[in-house]
């Protein structure tokens, strides 16, 4: 029972870590317009920080344009400032009611820089996965010392934590391959 709980918590944390990597990757622009590029930008709105997707409709009418239409027209300038402050390197066009955000073509140097960012995020994710494994192994060792599990169960559980670690690291590697291909696509 103790081991099931430890392994289940470990796997849940690993899934969250991979999902976080996936979310981070979706905010890296690839030269194609996607609502995911801007939806999580924080906007100062009536004294609080809100995600852009919570205060505006975001559409992509064509592959090189994102259209942001705030629910409240008074938020247009705050949204414009937030988009310009983001590290996306894009400038919105404001007509007073909606924002049009043209997505420029990426040059070769910028593509290589983005791949470096992707690899750094992936490495951080792998470190997170390994830390989760370390914590789970620590909990397994503690359960063994407290005589809650047998030595065989301990070795079996440690083996399972390693298999799950390998599985989730492989998943991160697949995400990196896919994102690299997407970024280098012209």
SULQUI-V499157 format. One record per residue. N is the residue number from 0. RES is the residue in one letter. NEAR is the number of other C-alpha atoms within 10 Angstrom. Layout:
n	res	near
N	RES	NEAR
N	RES	NEAR
This chain:
n	res	near
0	X	7
1	X	11
2	X	18
3	X	10
4	X	10
5	X	18
6	X	21
7	X	12
8	X	14
9	X	21
10	X	20
11	X	11
12	X	16
13	X	25
14	X	14
15	X	12
16	X	21
17	X	21
18	X	14
19	X	14
20	X	21
21	X	18
22	X	13
23	X	15
24	X	20
25	X	16
26	X	17
27	X	19
28	X	21
29	X	25
30	X	19
31	X	21
32	X	22
33	X	23
34	X	18
35	X	18
36	X	18
37	X	24
38	X	18
39	X	15
40	X	19
41	X	20
42	X	23
43	X	15
44	X	15
45	X	9
46	X	7
47	X	8
48	X	11
49	X	15
50	X	16
51	X	22
52	X	19
53	X	14
54	X	18
55	X	20
56	X	15
57	X	20
58	X	16
59	X	16
60	X	11
61	X	12
62	X	12
63	X	15
64	X	19
65	X	23
66	X	22
67	X	27
68	X	20
69	X	20
70	X	14
71	X	10
72	X	12
73	X	12
74	X	20
75	X	21
76	X	15
77	X	15
78	X	27
79	X	20
80	X	14
81	X	17
82	X	21
83	X	14
84	X	15
85	X	13
86	X	10
87	X	14
88	X	11
89	X	14
90	X	18
91	X	20
92	X	13
93	X	15
94	X	9
95	X	11
96	X	15
97	X	22
98	X	21
99	X	18
100	X	21
101	X	18
102	X	21
103	X	16
104	X	12
105	X	18
106	X	11
107	X	12
108	X	9
109	X	13
110	X	20
111	X	15
112	X	11
113	X	20
114	X	20
115	X	13
116	X	14
117	X	22
118	X	18
119	X	12
120	X	19
121	X	22
122	X	17
123	X	14
124	X	22
125	X	24
126	X	14
127	X	17
128	X	26
129	X	19
130	X	14
131	X	21
132	X	23
133	X	17
134	X	14
135	X	22
136	X	22
137	X	13
138	X	16
139	X	24
140	X	19
141	X	14
142	X	17
143	X	17
144	X	12
145	X	9
146	X	10
147	X	16
148	X	17
149	X	12
150	X	13
151	X	10
152	X	14
153	X	19
154	X	15
155	X	12
156	X	20
157	X	20
158	X	13
159	X	14
160	X	23
161	X	14
162	X	12
163	X	18
164	X	22
165	X	15
166	X	13
167	X	20
168	X	22
169	X	13
170	X	14
171	X	24
172	X	16
173	X	12
174	X	18
175	X	21
176	X	14
177	X	11
178	X	21
179	X	19
180	X	13
181	X	15
182	X	21
183	X	16
184	X	12
185	X	13
